[in-house]
Amino acid sequence: MSYENILVATDNNVATVTINRPTKLNALNKATILELHNAFETLEKENEIRVIVLTGSGEKAFVAGADIAEFANFSVQEGAQLAAQGHEILFDFIENLKTPVIAAVNGFALGGGLELAMACHFRLASDTAKMGLPEVSLGLIPGYGGTQRLPQLVGKGKAMEMVMTAGMISAEEAKQYGLVNHVVPQLELLDFANTIAQKIIKNSPIAISQAIKAINDNFKEGVDGFKTEIKSFGYCFGTQDFKEGTSAFLEKRKAEFKGL
């Protein structure tokens, strides 16, 4: 499938999705959000794709925010619908994907860009990256999950400060607060992401998908993550991956997981 706003490349069981609107600092618009949804939906169905890396084109920006020109004249109802559709089509969709998604934050991740990175399962950043939620400087609040996911990652107090000041933090600060897992030189970012992806690929894709669901359920209102863990743990016993993993361990050999 061809896209106008993103690039998709696959190599060695890893798909790299690159948001490619460099003249707009990779800002998210409706078309890009839909293309990202279609790309992730397609990659999720491809069994050979075991990890997805999401990044931005160029050296300046991962995603520098939403395309403000698209919604500057929206009504109350249109604004609420914009947020709701964004959650469903992309941000919640990525968070609940069975295939691990790593955000490789290569530059500015602001507003919807940071929200997109936070929807991924974890984040890596270049040492040049800057992150923030500047929406209140526009008379808005974060509408794509920022007020919910940021406190989960950095704590309530720091999230309040970041949202209310509309300021940016450096990659090293983001690592300090738990917003990103690793910071590396920009030229090494994608190689480092691939190194982590290869470590993930060695393990059972079914077990990983069940772990993603169990961890996510811990943060969902009205859902008991412990019950999800128990159910998912039991589910794994009925898979071929479990039989292969335990057999390989007992036979002192490398497991070859099929995702079955």
LINQUI-V682010 format. One record per backbone hydrogen bond with DSSP energy under -0.5 kcal/mol. CO is the residue of the C=O (numbers start at 1). NH is the residue of the N-H. E is the energy in kcal/mol with one decimal. If there is no record, write none. Layout:
co=CO nh=NH e=E
co=CO nh=NH e=E
This chain:
co=5 nh=20 e=-3.2
co=7 nh=18 e=-3.0
co=9 nh=16 e=-3.4
co=11 nh=14 e=-1.6
co=13 nh=50 e=-2.8
co=13 nh=51 e=-1.3
co=14 nh=11 e=-2.7
co=15 nh=17 e=-0.6
co=15 nh=53 e=-3.1
co=16 nh=9 e=-2.1
co=16 nh=18 e=-0.6
co=17 nh=19 e=-0.5
co=17 nh=55 e=-2.6
co=18 nh=7 e=-2.5
co=18 nh=20 e=-0.5
co=19 nh=21 e=-0.5
co=19 nh=57 e=-2.4
co=21 nh=24 e=-1.9
co=21 nh=26 e=-3.1
co=22 nh=25 e=-1.4
co=24 nh=27 e=-1.4
co=25 nh=64 e=-2.2
co=28 nh=67 e=-3.1
co=29 nh=33 e=-2.4
co=30 nh=34 e=-2.2
co=31 nh=35 e=-2.4
co=32 nh=36 e=-2.7
co=33 nh=37 e=-2.2
co=34 nh=38 e=-2.5
co=35 nh=39 e=-2.6
co=36 nh=40 e=-2.8
co=37 nh=41 e=-2.8
co=38 nh=42 e=-2.2
co=39 nh=43 e=-2.7
co=40 nh=44 e=-2.3
co=41 nh=45 e=-0.8
co=42 nh=45 e=-0.7
co=43 nh=46 e=-1.1
co=45 nh=47 e=-0.8
co=46 nh=49 e=-1.8
co=48 nh=50 e=-0.8
co=50 nh=100 e=-0.7
co=51 nh=15 e=-2.5
co=52 nh=102 e=-2.9
co=53 nh=17 e=-3.2
co=54 nh=104 e=-3.2
co=55 nh=19 e=-2.6
co=57 nh=61 e=-0.5
co=60 nh=108 e=-2.6
co=63 nh=110 e=-1.8
co=65 nh=28 e=-2.7
co=66 nh=68 e=-1.3
co=67 nh=70 e=-1.9
co=68 nh=71 e=-1.2
co=68 nh=72 e=-1.0
co=71 nh=74 e=-1.8
co=75 nh=79 e=-2.5
co=76 nh=80 e=-2.3
co=77 nh=81 e=-2.2
co=78 nh=82 e=-2.3
co=79 nh=83 e=-2.0
co=80 nh=84 e=-2.5
co=81 nh=85 e=-2.7
co=82 nh=86 e=-2.0
co=83 nh=87 e=-2.4
co=84 nh=88 e=-2.1
co=85 nh=89 e=-3.1
co=86 nh=90 e=-2.2
co=86 nh=91 e=-1.8
co=87 nh=92 e=-2.3
co=87 nh=93 e=-0.9
co=90 nh=94 e=-2.8
co=91 nh=95 e=-2.0
co=92 nh=96 e=-1.9
co=94 nh=97 e=-1.6
co=100 nh=52 e=-2.6
co=101 nh=103 e=-0.5
co=101 nh=121 e=-1.6
co=101 nh=122 e=-1.1
co=102 nh=54 e=-3.0
co=102 nh=104 e=-0.6
co=103 nh=105 e=-0.8
co=103 nh=124 e=-3.0
co=104 nh=106 e=-0.9
co=105 nh=126 e=-2.6
co=107 nh=130 e=-0.9
co=108 nh=62 e=-1.8
co=108 nh=63 e=-1.6
co=109 nh=132 e=-1.7
co=110 nh=113 e=-2.8
co=111 nh=115 e=-2.4
co=112 nh=116 e=-2.0
co=113 nh=117 e=-2.1
co=114 nh=118 e=-2.6
co=115 nh=119 e=-1.2
co=116 nh=120 e=-0.8
co=117 nh=120 e=-0.8
co=122 nh=103 e=-2.4
co=123 nh=181 e=-3.1
co=123 nh=182 e=-0.7
co=124 nh=105 e=-3.0
co=125 nh=184 e=-2.2
co=126 nh=129 e=-1.7
co=129 nh=171 e=-1.0
co=130 nh=109 e=-2.9
co=131 nh=169 e=-2.9
co=132 nh=111 e=-2.0
co=134 nh=137 e=-1.8
co=135 nh=138 e=-2.3
co=135 nh=140 e=-2.1
co=136 nh=139 e=-1.0
co=145 nh=148 e=-0.9
co=145 nh=149 e=-3.1
co=146 nh=150 e=-1.4
co=148 nh=152 e=-0.9
co=149 nh=153 e=-1.4
co=150 nh=153 e=-0.6
co=150 nh=154 e=-2.9
co=151 nh=155 e=-1.7
co=155 nh=159 e=-2.0
co=156 nh=160 e=-2.7
co=157 nh=161 e=-2.2
co=158 nh=162 e=-2.7
co=159 nh=163 e=-2.6
co=160 nh=164 e=-2.7
co=161 nh=165 e=-2.4
co=162 nh=166 e=-1.1
co=167 nh=133 e=-0.6
co=169 nh=131 e=-2.5
co=170 nh=174 e=-2.4
co=171 nh=175 e=-2.1
co=172 nh=176 e=-2.2
co=173 nh=177 e=-2.1
co=174 nh=179 e=-2.6
co=174 nh=180 e=-1.1
co=175 nh=178 e=-1.0
co=182 nh=125 e=-2.2
co=184 nh=127 e=-1.6
co=185 nh=188 e=-1.7
co=185 nh=189 e=-0.6
co=186 nh=189 e=-1.4
co=188 nh=192 e=-2.6
co=189 nh=193 e=-2.5
co=190 nh=194 e=-2.3
co=191 nh=195 e=-2.0
co=192 nh=196 e=-2.1
co=193 nh=197 e=-2.4
co=194 nh=198 e=-2.4
co=195 nh=199 e=-1.3
co=196 nh=200 e=-1.9
co=197 nh=201 e=-2.4
co=198 nh=202 e=-0.9
co=200 nh=203 e=-2.0
co=204 nh=208 e=-2.3
co=205 nh=209 e=-2.2
co=206 nh=210 e=-2.1
co=207 nh=211 e=-2.2
co=208 nh=212 e=-2.5
co=209 nh=213 e=-1.8
co=210 nh=214 e=-2.2
co=211 nh=215 e=-2.8
co=212 nh=216 e=-2.6
co=213 nh=217 e=-2.2
co=214 nh=218 e=-0.9
co=215 nh=218 e=-0.8
co=216 nh=219 e=-1.8
co=217 nh=220 e=-1.2
co=220 nh=223 e=-1.8
co=223 nh=225 e=-0.9
co=224 nh=228 e=-1.8
co=225 nh=229 e=-2.5
co=226 nh=230 e=-2.3
co=227 nh=231 e=-2.5
co=228 nh=232 e=-3.0
co=229 nh=233 e=-2.9
co=230 nh=234 e=-2.2
co=231 nh=235 e=-2.3
co=232 nh=236 e=-1.8
co=233 nh=237 e=-0.7
co=234 nh=237 e=-1.0
co=235 nh=238 e=-1.8
co=236 nh=239 e=-1.8
co=239 nh=243 e=-1.4
co=240 nh=244 e=-2.8
co=241 nh=245 e=-3.0
co=242 nh=246 e=-2.6
co=243 nh=247 e=-2.0
co=244 nh=248 e=-2.7
co=245 nh=249 e=-1.9
co=246 nh=250 e=-2.4
co=247 nh=251 e=-2.3
co=248 nh=253 e=-2.6
co=249 nh=252 e=-0.9
co=255 nh=257 e=-0.6
co=260 nh=240 e=-1.2
